[in-house]
Amino acid sequence: MPTFRPCLQAPKIRSMASSGAPIQDSMSASGLASEKLSLPVLQSKMKSDPEGYTSELVLIYNQFKSSLELFEQQAALNFTSLSGIATDPTVAKGLGDRALFLAHVTPFYPKQLVQFPKELAQFLKSAARSLPSGLRVHVTQALILLSNRKLVDIVGTLELFMELQSLGDRVLRQLAFSHVIHGIRRMNQKHKNDPKNRALQNILFSMLQREDEAIAKRALITLCDFHRRKIWFDDRTANAICMACFHVSSKIMIAALSFLLDFEKIENDDDTDDSDSEDDLEARQTQIAVNKESIYKAKHKGTTSSKKKKKAKLQRVIRSMKKQQRLSSENSNNSNYFSPLNHLKDAQGFAERLFSRLQTCNERFEVKMMMLKVISRTVGLHRLILLNFYPYLQKYIQPHQRDVTSLLAAAVQACHDMVPPDAVEPLFKQIVNQFVHDRSRTEAISVGLNVVREICLRMPLLMSEDLLQDLVLYRKSHEKAVSSAARSLVTLFREVCPSLLIKKDRGRPTHPKARPKAFGEVQVASNVPGVELLEQDDDGSGDDIDEDGGYSGLSDDDNENVPIEEGDSQYESGGSSDDDFVSDGDSGENDVQEDEEVSDSDNDNKAADQADDISEYECDEDEELEDSTSLLQSDDGTAKDNISKAQKRKFSDFDGQLNAASKSLRALKKLAGEKVGNAAKDTNDGILSNEDFQRIKELKTKEEAKLALAQHGFKIPSSDQLSTKRIDAAKLEANIRKKLTKDEKLALVRAGREERGKYQSRTSIKKKKTGGTSNQQKEHKKAMPLAARRSKIAKVRVEKKKKQQRSGKQFRGRKAWK
């Protein structure tokens, strides 16, 4: 059947191919001499001089249109085979080459090719499934090139590229997927374009809800990749990924569940982007480059210009190190912040819907295990109450159950302090009864004890005194895994509730009266957290020494031991009885007056100052004594019994301080400091400054360090930390030594022999020199002394003469065989 040829410039259509074949008819451009041109050469010339090649552009654009019409006519006549249209492959090849050519030169001819991107997209959308694979890839590359140059909006072509990924062509799928990922990432690189992002998300969300499995799967993979790269990690994307767990297709559900379960592992993997790898390489180089030597060289060695270069290089390295520290600190923070389960808007509804699907589905055991893990993570992360979940787990808790450690880890993950203990108690008892008994295997006992410890860490009210004492007895087991698990349980309850342990197992707990909170009990802070530490610090600061050599304040415990100078008489502290504290004040005043009269003339000024200060204290003391005597005389002595011992000690100690004040100027300063400190406390209005908050933070750090030292590094995490913590099933099997097979033992033996090397004797090892020359070889290479060298030369000369004499006298004769 004859092929259709367009009437316009028919001879030139077949001649201009992208394979580099020259054009058969010579083409003149802008009056220049005619020359044979190929499409790549013509493309470069048109880019350098767009105005001079306008006629050629119109010619090739018309050829593209005619080839497109010809291809559509052939497609309408159904000249197809299994691999696509096969009647005339030159038509498909010419169409793909001209499409790429026009895509390259479109930015230089915006007016002439204004309709070309729309025509290309419409052609690909209408005939993508019937196109040959090569032509389809060429047209897609041309459309991607136009999109990268911002001649085509990605919002209009996103649905087309997503449908191209579902055609079954592997090369085309990778090409379209990479274009979508990198295009949207490049769009959000400098700043977030929220309106365009929302439009793109709406397209992908609608495709994810379709019943077509191929398109929905590609949409889910794209959304997961955006979330993993932290391009779209908002609530809408996270909820869309989570809602994919309820898709009609089981494959989509499994893909969504696997992404939610493996999100932490995916996030810890290295990103596949080149920028991330460059950052890692730069970080590794900075760790090696920065040292004291390089800093010294940059500041002290070399010329001015070289120092400037070294300093600039050092600054670049320091900046990259700071960037690395910032990235590492961001990664070390709570990684669950980017987890899709954290952004659930209705976590309770999600868990209930997934649990109802788990109860009614007929999927295989592995899929049910994935659903169980996602439900348990959601319950633990959001601290949900799903009471039917624990009896459902109970029927799977058996030592012989497949993947029982994963089931136990899910059970631990679903426990938190907001769940009623009565709902979890049957599951807890079944774990103890099935795993921890004398006839059970060592592995089962250790796993059971570890699970009991993890559950009691979250819900300590489940443990009873009798059960705990029975479990503690396993610490005497000869198996390391069992004994270590039992000891860890003892360590936990020493901090949580020591009263459940017997006296010999309590050790020395930091809080002997500690008890777990009752169900529903909440500790509400009535003051600034840590303000009591600040008050204790202020009370205990009286022992600090001033710059003048005195004491800044006096605490209540130190009032009895006032320092006295040598040579002064000791004083007796006032009695603590009710009848003596009034008379002690009088005797104290008399002692002060006598001491003032006896003072020397050299210390008149000093004594006068002391007298002034003491008179102020005497006035205060008189007021206090009058108040106390009025209390004693009223109500027939009933108020006398209500005075606390602290008040009595205060008055008696104050008299002793007055006695000592007359003897020591340092003690007088001490009393004055205490008076000023009390006045400052009285005027405090309860408002904390920034310095106070900083001091509270430092005191908290010191308190935590003391607790860590006392607890030997063991610290009970808070409920929020436990909710975000992931339970690894492998940790429940810690310290368990599994029996090796014969092949595994032989492999270990052979591996040890390979590292050891071949056996050799010691003498052969000594002979093999791996370093430099030996001392004997160095002796041979030493320069000889001058005298020895001259004697050696003389000996050689004599030997030569003798040899010459001998050679001249001897005649060997002719050889017989010549």
Secondary structure in CASP SS format (residue, H / E / C, confidence):
PFRMAT SS
TARGET T0000
AUTHOR 0000-0000-0000
METHOD secondary structure of the structure
MODEL  1
M C 1.00
P C 1.00
T C 1.00
F C 1.00
R C 1.00
P C 1.00
C C 1.00
L C 1.00
Q C 1.00
A H 1.00
P H 1.00
K H 1.00
I H 1.00
R C 1.00
S C 1.00
M C 1.00
A C 1.00
S C 1.00
S C 1.00
G C 1.00
A C 1.00
P C 1.00
I C 1.00
Q C 1.00
D C 1.00
S C 1.00
M E 1.00
S C 1.00
A C 1.00
S C 1.00
G C 1.00
L C 1.00
A C 1.00
S C 1.00
E E 1.00
K C 1.00
L C 1.00
S C 1.00
L H 1.00
P H 1.00
V H 1.00
L H 1.00
Q H 1.00
S H 1.00
K H 1.00
M H 1.00
K H 1.00
S H 1.00
D C 1.00
P C 1.00
E H 1.00
G H 1.00
Y H 1.00
T H 1.00
S H 1.00
E H 1.00
L H 1.00
V H 1.00
L H 1.00
I H 1.00
Y H 1.00
N H 1.00
Q H 1.00
F H 1.00
K H 1.00
S H 1.00
S H 1.00
L H 1.00
E H 1.00
L H 1.00
F H 1.00
E H 1.00
Q H 1.00
Q H 1.00
A H 1.00
A H 1.00
L C 1.00
N C 1.00
F C 1.00
T E 1.00
S E 1.00
L C 1.00
S C 1.00
G E 1.00
I E 1.00
A C 1.00
T C 1.00
D C 1.00
P H 1.00
T H 1.00
V H 1.00
A H 1.00
K H 1.00
G H 1.00
L H 1.00
G H 1.00
D H 1.00
R H 1.00
A H 1.00
L H 1.00
F H 1.00
L H 1.00
A H 1.00
H H 1.00
V H 1.00
T H 1.00
P H 1.00
F H 1.00
Y C 1.00
P C 1.00
K C 1.00
Q C 1.00
L C 1.00
V C 1.00
Q C 1.00
F H 1.00
P H 1.00
K H 1.00
E H 1.00
L H 1.00
A H 1.00
Q H 1.00
F H 1.00
L H 1.00
K H 1.00
S H 1.00
A H 1.00
A C 1.00
R C 1.00
S C 1.00
L C 1.00
P C 1.00
S H 1.00
G H 1.00
L H 1.00
R H 1.00
V H 1.00
H H 1.00
V H 1.00
T H 1.00
Q H 1.00
A H 1.00
L H 1.00
I H 1.00
L H 1.00
L H 1.00
S H 1.00
N H 1.00
R C 1.00
K C 1.00
L C 1.00
V C 1.00
D C 1.00
I H 1.00
V H 1.00
G H 1.00
T H 1.00
L H 1.00
E H 1.00
L H 1.00
F H 1.00
M H 1.00
E H 1.00
L H 1.00
Q C 1.00
S C 1.00
L C 1.00
G C 1.00
D C 1.00
R H 1.00
V H 1.00
L H 1.00
R H 1.00
Q H 1.00
L H 1.00
A H 1.00
F H 1.00
S H 1.00
H H 1.00
V H 1.00
I H 1.00
H H 1.00
G H 1.00
I H 1.00
R H 1.00
R H 1.00
M H 1.00
N C 1.00
Q C 1.00
K C 1.00
H C 1.00
K C 1.00
N C 1.00
D H 1.00
P H 1.00
K H 1.00
N H 1.00
R H 1.00
A H 1.00
L H 1.00
Q H 1.00
N H 1.00
I H 1.00
L H 1.00
F H 1.00
S H 1.00
M H 1.00
L H 1.00
Q C 1.00
R C 1.00
E C 1.00
D C 1.00
E H 1.00
A H 1.00
I H 1.00
A H 1.00
K H 1.00
R H 1.00
A H 1.00
L H 1.00
I H 1.00
T H 1.00
L H 1.00
C H 1.00
D H 1.00
F H 1.00
H H 1.00
R H 1.00
R C 1.00
K C 1.00
I C 1.00
W C 1.00
F C 1.00
D C 1.00
D H 1.00
R H 1.00
T H 1.00
A H 1.00
N H 1.00
A H 1.00
I H 1.00
C H 1.00
M H 1.00
A H 1.00
C H 1.00
F H 1.00
H C 1.00
V C 1.00
S C 1.00
S H 1.00
K H 1.00
I H 1.00
M H 1.00
I H 1.00
A H 1.00
A H 1.00
L H 1.00
S H 1.00
F H 1.00
L H 1.00
L H 1.00
D C 1.00
F H 1.00
E H 1.00
K H 1.00
I H 1.00
E H 1.00
N H 1.00
D C 1.00
D C 1.00
D C 1.00
T C 1.00
D C 1.00
D H 1.00
S H 1.00
D H 1.00
S H 1.00
E H 1.00
D H 1.00
D H 1.00
L H 1.00
E H 1.00
A H 1.00
R H 1.00
Q H 1.00
T H 1.00
Q H 1.00
I H 1.00
A H 1.00
V C 1.00
N C 1.00
K H 1.00
E H 1.00
S H 1.00
I H 1.00
Y H 1.00
K H 1.00
A H 1.00
K H 1.00
H H 1.00
K C 1.00
G C 1.00
T C 1.00
T H 1.00
S H 1.00
S H 1.00
K H 1.00
K H 1.00
K H 1.00
K H 1.00
K H 1.00
A H 1.00
K H 1.00
L H 1.00
Q H 1.00
R H 1.00
V H 1.00
I H 1.00
R H 1.00
S H 1.00
M H 1.00
K H 1.00
K H 1.00
Q H 1.00
Q H 1.00
R H 1.00
L H 1.00
S H 1.00
S H 1.00
E H 1.00
N H 1.00
S H 1.00
N C 1.00
N C 1.00
S H 1.00
N H 1.00
Y H 1.00
F H 1.00
S C 1.00
P H 1.00
L H 1.00
N H 1.00
H H 1.00
L C 1.00
K C 1.00
D C 1.00
A H 1.00
Q H 1.00
G H 1.00
F H 1.00
A H 1.00
E H 1.00
R H 1.00
L H 1.00
F H 1.00
S H 1.00
R H 1.00
L H 1.00
Q H 1.00
T H 1.00
C C 1.00
N C 1.00
E C 1.00
R C 1.00
F H 1.00
E H 1.00
V H 1.00
K H 1.00
M H 1.00
M H 1.00
M H 1.00
L H 1.00
K H 1.00
V H 1.00
I H 1.00
S H 1.00
R H 1.00
T H 1.00
V H 1.00
G H 1.00
L H 1.00
H H 1.00
R C 1.00
L C 1.00
I C 1.00
L C 1.00
L C 1.00
N C 1.00
F H 1.00
Y H 1.00
P H 1.00
Y H 1.00
L H 1.00
Q H 1.00
K C 1.00
Y C 1.00
I C 1.00
Q C 1.00
P C 1.00
H C 1.00
Q C 1.00
R C 1.00
D C 1.00
V H 1.00
T H 1.00
S H 1.00
L H 1.00
L H 1.00
A H 1.00
A H 1.00
A H 1.00
V H 1.00
Q H 1.00
A C 1.00
C C 1.00
H C 1.00
D C 1.00
M C 1.00
V C 1.00
P C 1.00
P H 1.00
D H 1.00
A H 1.00
V H 1.00
E H 1.00
P H 1.00
L H 1.00
F H 1.00
K H 1.00
Q H 1.00
I H 1.00
V H 1.00
N H 1.00
Q H 1.00
F H 1.00
V C 1.00
H C 1.00
D C 1.00
R C 1.00
S C 1.00
R C 1.00
T H 1.00
E H 1.00
A H 1.00
I H 1.00
S H 1.00
V H 1.00
G H 1.00
L H 1.00
N H 1.00
V H 1.00
V H 1.00
R H 1.00
E H 1.00
I H 1.00
C H 1.00
L H 1.00
R H 1.00
M C 1.00
P H 1.00
L H 1.00
L H 1.00
M C 1.00
S C 1.00
E H 1.00
D H 1.00
L H 1.00
L H 1.00
Q H 1.00
D H 1.00
L H 1.00
V H 1.00
L H 1.00
Y H 1.00
R H 1.00
K H 1.00
S C 1.00
H C 1.00
E C 1.00
K H 1.00
A H 1.00
V H 1.00
S H 1.00
S H 1.00
A H 1.00
A H 1.00
R H 1.00
S H 1.00
L H 1.00
V H 1.00
T H 1.00
L H 1.00
F H 1.00
R H 1.00
E H 1.00
V H 1.00
C C 1.00
P H 1.00
S H 1.00
L H 1.00
L C 1.00
I C 1.00
K H 1.00
K H 1.00
D H 1.00
R H 1.00
G C 1.00
R C 1.00
P C 1.00
T C 1.00
H C 1.00
P C 1.00
K C 1.00
A C 1.00
R C 1.00
P C 1.00
K C 1.00
A C 1.00
F C 1.00
G C 1.00
E C 1.00
V C 1.00
Q C 1.00
V C 1.00
A C 1.00
S C 1.00
N C 1.00
V C 1.00
P C 1.00
G C 1.00
V H 1.00
E H 1.00
L H 1.00
L H 1.00
E H 1.00
Q H 1.00
D H 1.00
D H 1.00
D H 1.00
G H 1.00
S H 1.00
G H 1.00
D H 1.00
D C 1.00
I E 1.00
D C 1.00
E C 1.00
D C 1.00
G C 1.00
G C 1.00
Y E 1.00
S C 1.00
G C 1.00
L C 1.00
S C 1.00
D H 1.00
D H 1.00
D H 1.00
N C 1.00
E C 1.00
N C 1.00
V C 1.00
P C 1.00
I C 1.00
E C 1.00
E C 1.00
G C 1.00
D C 1.00
S C 1.00
Q C 1.00
Y C 1.00
E C 1.00
S C 1.00
G C 1.00
G C 1.00
S C 1.00
S C 1.00
D C 1.00
D C 1.00
D C 1.00
F H 1.00
V H 1.00
S H 1.00
D H 1.00
G H 1.00
D H 1.00
S H 1.00
G H 1.00
E H 1.00
N H 1.00
D H 1.00
V H 1.00
Q H 1.00
E H 1.00
D H 1.00
E H 1.00
E H 1.00
V H 1.00
S C 1.00
D C 1.00
S H 1.00
D H 1.00
N H 1.00
D H 1.00
N H 1.00
K H 1.00
A H 1.00
A H 1.00
D H 1.00
Q H 1.00
A H 1.00
D H 1.00
D H 1.00
I H 1.00
S H 1.00
E H 1.00
Y H 1.00
E H 1.00
C H 1.00
D H 1.00
E H 1.00
D H 1.00
E H 1.00
E H 1.00
L H 1.00
E H 1.00
D H 1.00
S H 1.00
T H 1.00
S H 1.00
L H 1.00
L H 1.00
Q H 1.00
S H 1.00
D H 1.00
D H 1.00
G H 1.00
T H 1.00
A H 1.00
K H 1.00
D H 1.00
N H 1.00
I C 1.00
S C 1.00
K H 1.00
A H 1.00
Q H 1.00
K H 1.00
R H 1.00
K H 1.00
F H 1.00
S H 1.00
D H 1.00
F H 1.00
D H 1.00
G H 1.00
Q H 1.00
L H 1.00
N H 1.00
A H 1.00
A H 1.00
S C 1.00
K C 1.00
S C 1.00
L H 1.00
R H 1.00
A H 1.00
L H 1.00
K H 1.00
K H 1.00
L H 1.00
A H 1.00
G H 1.00
E H 1.00
K H 1.00
V H 1.00
G H 1.00
N H 1.00
A H 1.00
A H 1.00
K H 1.00
D H 1.00
T C 1.00
N C 1.00
D C 1.00
G C 1.00
I C 1.00
L C 1.00
S C 1.00
N H 1.00
E H 1.00
D H 1.00
F H 1.00
Q H 1.00
R H 1.00
I H 1.00
K H 1.00
E H 1.00
L H 1.00
K H 1.00
T H 1.00
K H 1.00
E H 1.00
E H 1.00
A H 1.00
K H 1.00
L H 1.00
A H 1.00
L H 1.00
A H 1.00
Q C 1.00
H C 1.00
G C 1.00
F C 1.00
K C 1.00
I C 1.00
P C 1.00
S C 1.00
S H 1.00
D H 1.00
Q H 1.00
L H 1.00
S H 1.00
T H 1.00
K C 1.00
R C 1.00
I C 1.00
D C 1.00
A C 1.00
A C 1.00
K H 1.00
L H 1.00
E H 1.00
A C 1.00
N C 1.00
I C 1.00
R C 1.00
K C 1.00
K C 1.00
L C 1.00
T C 1.00
K H 1.00
D H 1.00
E H 1.00
K H 1.00
L H 1.00
A H 1.00
L H 1.00
V H 1.00
R H 1.00
A H 1.00
G H 1.00
R H 1.00
E H 1.00
E H 1.00
R H 1.00
G C 1.00
K C 1.00
Y C 1.00
Q C 1.00
S C 1.00
R H 1.00
T H 1.00
S H 1.00
I H 1.00
K H 1.00
K H 1.00
K C 1.00
K C 1.00
T C 1.00
G C 1.00
G C 1.00
T C 1.00
S C 1.00
N H 1.00
Q H 1.00
Q H 1.00
K H 1.00
E H 1.00
H H 1.00
K C 1.00
K C 1.00
A C 1.00
M C 1.00
P C 1.00
L H 1.00
A H 1.00
A H 1.00
R H 1.00
R H 1.00
S H 1.00
K H 1.00
I H 1.00
A H 1.00
K H 1.00
V H 1.00
R H 1.00
V H 1.00
E H 1.00
K H 1.00
K H 1.00
K H 1.00
K H 1.00
Q H 1.00
Q H 1.00
R H 1.00
S H 1.00
G H 1.00
K H 1.00
Q C 1.00
F C 1.00
R C 1.00
G C 1.00
R C 1.00
K C 1.00
A C 1.00
W C 1.00
K C 1.00
END
